[in-house]
């Protein structure tokens, strides 16, 4: 289980270690996620060419695979990097963006899970459920299901894959199949800003790089997202300023903010 104190301690550890996080992510959010990682104290690299995947996996502390904008060459790079990272023993975090929207996306996710053996799979409720049941569809990349509804399926999925499953929603749920951690900070503006889910995945990679316990790492990342969101929503006038204040909150986050805002 995590506490406000453990979240603050892991945040400090991240800042001290400044881990290099290799992101194979979509071009809609590259700037957002790179800035979020820098704000929190990690070091991001966005690299996609298949020719450099093995070398990059050799120097990174964690690998984040985000399927937001797919193409054959990108998938080739993801598979090479995922296998290399798994072989080396560094955390692999998969974000199945839009899984359930098209067979191509869903099939790619299953291929990545089988080949790369992700440490943590983080997505919204519809995306997680679509990986388990073909009856579930997403609306583009947006969730049509609640995180509450996805939880029981996620527990089973965690057992089947050996991965920690992290579900974002009004309540965030993180489970390894046995333990469930819930984070109950509901920030209505967050789903209205593009890339917030992708940011959560990138931060999950950063904390996985410095925490040996994958369940704790995934929960701590969502806790940090929640606290930064709570801080930003109190200042924002709308979605544009929310994104700005969210990055400021990540940059200035401290143990007082965490203790004040975190709802576990």
VEXDREN-2710 file (C-alpha; in Angstrom, 1 decimal):
% VEXDREN-2710
k/r/px/py/pz
1/UNK/0.0/0.0/0.0
2/UNK/1.1/3.6/-0.5
3/UNK/0.8/6.6/1.7
4/UNK/1.2/10.4/1.3
5/UNK/4.6/10.0/2.9
6/UNK/5.7/7.1/0.6
7/UNK/4.6/9.1/-2.4
8/UNK/6.7/12.1/-1.3
9/UNK/9.7/9.8/-0.6
10/UNK/9.5/8.3/-4.1
11/UNK/9.2/11.7/-5.7
12/UNK/12.4/12.8/-3.9
13/UNK/14.1/9.6/-5.0
14/UNK/13.0/10.2/-8.6
15/UNK/14.4/13.7/-8.5
16/UNK/17.7/12.5/-7.1
17/UNK/18.1/9.7/-9.7
18/UNK/16.7/11.6/-12.7
19/UNK/16.1/8.3/-14.7
20/UNK/16.2/8.2/-18.5
21/UNK/12.8/7.2/-19.8
22/UNK/12.6/6.0/-23.4
23/UNK/9.2/6.9/-24.9
24/UNK/7.8/5.4/-28.0
25/UNK/4.8/7.6/-28.0
26/UNK/2.3/9.3/-30.3
27/UNK/3.2/12.6/-32.0
28/UNK/0.0/14.3/-30.6
29/UNK/1.5/14.3/-27.1
30/UNK/5.3/14.1/-27.4
31/UNK/5.8/17.7/-26.2
32/UNK/3.3/17.3/-23.4
33/UNK/4.8/14.1/-22.0
34/UNK/8.4/15.2/-22.4
35/UNK/7.6/18.4/-20.5
36/UNK/5.8/16.4/-17.8
37/UNK/8.8/14.1/-17.3
38/UNK/11.2/17.0/-17.1
39/UNK/8.9/18.8/-14.7
40/UNK/8.8/15.8/-12.3
41/UNK/12.6/15.4/-12.5
42/UNK/13.0/12.6/-15.0
43/UNK/14.9/12.7/-18.3
44/UNK/12.8/11.9/-21.4
45/UNK/14.0/10.6/-24.8
46/UNK/11.5/10.3/-27.7
47/UNK/13.0/7.7/-30.1
48/UNK/11.1/5.6/-32.7
49/UNK/13.5/4.4/-35.4
50/UNK/13.8/0.6/-35.3
51/UNK/17.5/0.9/-36.0
52/UNK/18.2/2.5/-32.6
53/UNK/15.8/0.6/-30.4
54/UNK/18.2/-2.0/-29.0
55/UNK/20.8/0.6/-28.2
56/UNK/18.3/2.9/-26.6
57/UNK/16.9/0.1/-24.5
58/UNK/20.5/-0.5/-23.3
59/UNK/20.8/2.9/-21.7
60/UNK/17.2/3.7/-20.5
61/UNK/15.9/3.0/-17.0
62/UNK/12.4/2.3/-18.3
63/UNK/10.5/1.9/-21.6
64/UNK/7.1/3.5/-22.3
65/UNK/5.1/2.2/-25.3
66/UNK/2.1/4.3/-26.3
67/UNK/0.2/3.2/-29.4
68/UNK/-1.7/6.4/-30.0
69/UNK/-0.5/6.9/-33.6
70/UNK/0.3/3.5/-35.1
71/UNK/2.3/2.6/-38.3
72/UNK/4.1/-0.5/-39.4
73/UNK/7.6/1.0/-38.7
74/UNK/6.5/2.2/-35.3
75/UNK/5.2/-1.2/-34.4
76/UNK/8.4/-2.8/-35.5
77/UNK/10.4/-0.4/-33.3
78/UNK/8.0/-1.1/-30.3
79/UNK/8.6/-4.8/-30.6
80/UNK/12.3/-4.5/-30.9
81/UNK/12.6/-2.1/-28.0
82/UNK/10.1/-4.1/-25.8
83/UNK/12.0/-7.4/-26.3
84/UNK/15.3/-5.7/-25.6
85/UNK/14.0/-3.9/-22.5
86/UNK/12.4/-7.1/-21.2
87/UNK/15.6/-9.1/-21.7
88/UNK/17.6/-6.4/-19.9
89/UNK/15.0/-6.4/-17.0
90/UNK/14.0/-2.8/-17.1
91/UNK/10.3/-1.9/-16.7
92/UNK/8.1/-1.9/-19.8
93/UNK/4.9/0.2/-19.6
94/UNK/2.2/-0.2/-22.2
95/UNK/-0.5/2.4/-22.9
96/UNK/-3.1/0.7/-25.2
97/UNK/-4.5/4.0/-26.6
98/UNK/-7.8/3.4/-28.4
99/UNK/-7.8/-0.3/-27.9
100/UNK/-11.2/-1.6/-29.0
101/UNK/-11.7/1.2/-31.6
102/UNK/-10.3/-0.9/-34.4
103/UNK/-9.1/-4.5/-34.8
104/UNK/-5.7/-3.2/-35.8
105/UNK/-5.2/-1.4/-32.5
106/UNK/-6.4/-4.3/-30.4
107/UNK/-4.4/-6.9/-32.2
108/UNK/-1.3/-4.8/-31.9
109/UNK/-1.8/-4.5/-28.2
110/UNK/-2.1/-8.3/-27.9
111/UNK/1.1/-8.7/-29.9
112/UNK/3.0/-6.3/-27.7
113/UNK/1.7/-7.9/-24.5
114/UNK/2.8/-11.4/-25.8
115/UNK/6.2/-10.3/-27.1
116/UNK/7.2/-7.5/-24.7
117/UNK/5.7/-8.8/-21.5
118/UNK/4.9/-5.4/-20.0
119/UNK/5.4/-4.7/-16.4
120/UNK/2.5/-2.3/-16.2
121/UNK/-0.5/-1.7/-18.5
122/UNK/-2.1/1.7/-18.0
123/UNK/-5.2/2.9/-19.8
124/UNK/-8.8/4.0/-19.4
125/UNK/-11.6/1.6/-18.5
126/UNK/-12.7/0.9/-22.1
127/UNK/-9.2/0.3/-23.3
128/UNK/-8.4/-2.2/-20.5
129/UNK/-11.8/-4.0/-21.0
130/UNK/-11.3/-4.1/-24.8
131/UNK/-8.1/-6.1/-24.3
132/UNK/-10.1/-8.7/-22.4
133/UNK/-13.4/-8.7/-24.2
134/UNK/-14.1/-8.2/-27.9
135/UNK/-17.6/-6.9/-27.0
136/UNK/-16.2/-3.7/-25.6
137/UNK/-15.6/-0.7/-27.9
138/UNK/-14.0/2.7/-27.3
139/UNK/-15.1/6.0/-28.8
140/UNK/-11.9/6.9/-30.6
141/UNK/-9.5/7.1/-27.7
142/UNK/-12.1/8.1/-25.1
143/UNK/-13.6/5.7/-22.5
144/UNK/-17.2/4.6/-22.7
145/UNK/-17.0/2.6/-19.5
146/UNK/-16.4/3.4/-15.9
147/UNK/-13.3/2.4/-14.0
148/UNK/-15.5/0.7/-11.4
149/UNK/-16.9/-1.6/-14.1
150/UNK/-13.5/-2.5/-15.3
151/UNK/-12.0/-3.4/-12.0
152/UNK/-13.0/-7.1/-11.7
153/UNK/-11.9/-7.8/-15.3
154/UNK/-8.6/-6.0/-14.6
155/UNK/-7.8/-8.3/-11.7
156/UNK/-8.2/-11.3/-13.9
157/UNK/-6.1/-9.6/-16.6
158/UNK/-3.4/-9.0/-14.1
159/UNK/-3.2/-12.7/-13.3
160/UNK/-3.2/-13.6/-17.0
161/UNK/-0.5/-11.2/-18.1
162/UNK/1.6/-10.9/-14.9
163/UNK/1.4/-7.1/-15.3
164/UNK/0.1/-4.5/-12.9
165/UNK/-3.1/-3.0/-14.4
166/UNK/-3.6/0.8/-13.9
167/UNK/-7.1/2.1/-14.8
168/UNK/-7.7/5.9/-14.9
169/UNK/-11.2/7.4/-14.3
170/UNK/-13.2/9.4/-11.8
171/UNK/-11.6/6.8/-9.4
172/UNK/-8.3/5.4/-10.4
173/UNK/-7.7/1.7/-9.7
174/UNK/-4.4/0.0/-9.6
175/UNK/-4.2/-3.8/-9.1
176/UNK/-1.8/-6.7/-9.4
177/UNK/-4.8/-9.1/-9.2
178/UNK/-4.8/-9.4/-5.4
179/UNK/-4.2/-5.9/-4.0
180/UNK/-6.3/-3.0/-5.2
181/UNK/-5.3/0.6/-4.6
182/UNK/-7.9/3.3/-5.4
183/UNK/-7.2/7.0/-5.8
184/UNK/-10.3/9.1/-5.5
185/UNK/-9.3/12.6/-6.7
186/UNK/-11.8/13.4/-9.4
187/UNK/-10.7/16.3/-11.6
188/UNK/-13.4/16.9/-14.3
189/UNK/-11.1/19.1/-16.4
190/UNK/-8.5/16.4/-16.8
191/UNK/-10.3/14.3/-19.5
192/UNK/-10.9/17.4/-21.5
193/UNK/-7.1/18.1/-22.1
194/UNK/-5.4/15.9/-24.7
195/UNK/-2.6/13.8/-23.5
196/UNK/-3.4/13.6/-19.8
197/UNK/-3.7/9.8/-20.0
198/UNK/-0.5/9.6/-21.9
199/UNK/1.2/11.8/-19.3
200/UNK/0.0/9.4/-16.6
201/UNK/1.7/6.6/-18.5
202/UNK/4.9/8.5/-19.0
203/UNK/5.0/9.3/-15.2
204/UNK/4.3/5.6/-14.5
205/UNK/7.5/4.8/-16.4
206/UNK/9.4/7.3/-14.4
207/UNK/8.3/5.9/-11.1
208/UNK/8.7/2.3/-12.3
209/UNK/12.4/3.2/-13.0
210/UNK/13.0/4.1/-9.3
211/UNK/10.6/1.8/-7.5
212/UNK/11.2/-2.0/-7.4
213/UNK/7.6/-2.7/-6.5
214/UNK/5.5/-2.2/-9.8
215/UNK/2.2/-1.9/-8.0
216/UNK/3.6/0.9/-5.8
217/UNK/5.2/2.6/-8.8
218/UNK/2.0/2.6/-10.8
219/UNK/-0.1/3.9/-7.8
220/UNK/2.5/6.6/-7.0
221/UNK/2.4/7.9/-10.6
222/UNK/-1.4/8.1/-10.4
223/UNK/-1.2/9.8/-7.0
224/UNK/1.2/12.4/-8.4
225/UNK/-1.2/13.0/-11.3
226/UNK/-4.1/13.4/-8.9
227/UNK/-2.3/15.9/-6.6
228/UNK/-1.0/18.0/-9.5
229/UNK/-4.5/18.0/-10.9
230/UNK/-6.0/19.1/-7.7
231/UNK/-3.5/21.9/-7.4
232/UNK/-4.0/23.0/-11.1
233/UNK/-7.8/23.0/-11.0
234/UNK/-7.8/25.5/-8.2
235/UNK/-6.0/28.0/-10.4
236/UNK/-7.2/27.2/-13.9
237/UNK/-9.9/29.2/-15.8
238/UNK/-10.3/26.4/-18.4
239/UNK/-8.5/23.7/-20.3
240/UNK/-5.8/25.8/-21.6
241/UNK/-4.6/27.2/-18.3
242/UNK/-5.2/23.9/-16.6
243/UNK/-2.5/22.3/-18.8
244/UNK/-0.1/25.2/-17.9
245/UNK/-0.8/25.0/-14.2
246/UNK/-0.6/21.2/-14.2
247/UNK/3.0/21.4/-15.4
248/UNK/3.8/24.1/-12.8
249/UNK/2.3/21.8/-10.2
250/UNK/4.4/18.9/-11.2
251/UNK/7.5/21.1/-11.1
252/UNK/6.7/22.5/-7.6
253/UNK/5.1/19.5/-6.0
254/UNK/6.1/18.9/-2.4
255/UNK/5.2/16.7/0.6
256/UNK/2.8/19.4/2.0
257/UNK/0.8/19.4/-1.3
258/UNK/0.7/15.6/-1.3
259/UNK/-0.5/15.3/2.2
260/UNK/-3.1/18.0/1.7
261/UNK/-4.7/16.7/-1.6
262/UNK/-4.1/13.0/-2.0
263/UNK/-7.2/10.8/-1.5
264/UNK/-6.2/7.1/-1.3
END
